[in-house]
Amino acid sequence: MIAQNLHHVQARIADACGKARRPSDAVTLLAVSKTFGPEAVQEAYAAGQTRFGENYIQEAVQKITALRHLPLQWHCIGPIQSNKTRVVAEHFDWVHTVDRLKIAQRLSEQRPPHLPALQVCIQVNVDGGATKSGVAPQDALVLAQQVAALPGLRLRGVMSIPEPATDFIAACAVFAMARGLFDALNAHGLGLDTLSMGMSADLEAAVHEGSTMVRVGSAIFGGRG
Ligand SMILES: *Cc1c(COP(=O)(O)O)cnc(C)c1O
């Protein structure tokens, strides 16, 4: 079932790339395995998936530890409190949800020196939801420049979780704002290569607007109840 779902999602991505006249390898699939156990991750791995996204730190660390024998890449895509930065810095390969300097500084200080740099995206609140996490677009450049200067981290790009849109056109409009910000940061020489946006319901719109990494959970693993 997971293998079939994975192939279906890959086909959706390839189709969206084709429609956007982008090469089919322009978009990386991150499988969001939150709330599913290590067996589900293992099943996806057997079907060829190696990159996994997790929201809840404690749950993730259990899975990462249980699956240490597999060559998996783990991405933290959930909110990070200050008291969780050490465990994140010690276990993950990527963090998509850096939205303030304090968190980035702690990750930088706590990244174990024997590990490669932690790959980081700045989470941006493009559609301005007042209660949402993510740096405001007008503050993203300063934060990105500060993060790019921290040892132990490598700034890779921008991540966004817009509110679900009512249709394709509306979704595209919001993703285009994230793309615009990504381009603006690169115009300042930040050399970003990752635009993390798009989920099960809206990956086509995200790919249309230039996403390079879609984070897909339910379309692969099923509903989370
Ligand atoms: C849960 C989650 C996803 C995956 O959502 P689906 O709708 O299940 O594909 C992607 N990104 C983030 C940040 C999430 O929390």
The ligand as an SDF file (V2000), in Angstrom:
LIG
                    3D

 15 15  0  0  0  0  0  0  0  0999 V2000
    2.0250   17.1000    8.4100 C   0  0  0  0  0  0  0  0  0  0  0  0
    2.8510   18.0330    7.6070 C   0  0  0  0  0  0  0  0  0  0  0  0
    3.0600   17.8100    6.2460 C   0  0  0  0  0  0  0  0  0  0  0  0
    2.3720   16.7110    5.4610 C   0  0  0  0  0  0  0  0  0  0  0  0
    1.0200   16.9860    5.3620 O   0  0  0  0  0  0  0  0  0  0  0  0
    0.0520   16.0260    4.4970 P   0  0  0  0  0  0  0  0  0  0  0  0
   -1.1410   16.8680    4.2620 O   0  0  0  0  0  0  0  0  0  0  0  0
   -0.2190   14.8200    5.3230 O   0  0  0  0  0  0  0  0  0  0  0  0
    0.7820   15.7070    3.2410 O   0  0  0  0  0  0  0  0  0  0  0  0
    3.9140   18.6730    5.5700 C   0  0  0  0  0  0  0  0  0  0  0  0
    4.5320   19.6950    6.2060 N   0  0  0  0  0  0  0  0  0  0  0  0
    4.3480   19.9250    7.5120 C   0  0  0  0  0  0  0  0  0  0  0  0
    5.0610   21.0560    8.1480 C   0  0  0  0  0  0  0  0  0  0  0  0
    3.4940   19.1030    8.2550 C   0  0  0  0  0  0  0  0  0  0  0  0
    3.3100   19.3750    9.5440 O   0  0  0  0  0  0  0  0  0  0  0  0
  1  2  1  0
  2  3  1  0
  2 14  2  0
  3  4  1  0
  3 10  2  0
  4  5  1  0
  5  6  1  0
  6  7  2  0
  6  8  1  0
  6  9  1  0
 10 11  1  0
 11 12  2  0
 12 13  1  0
 12 14  1  0
 14 15  1  0
M  END
$$$$
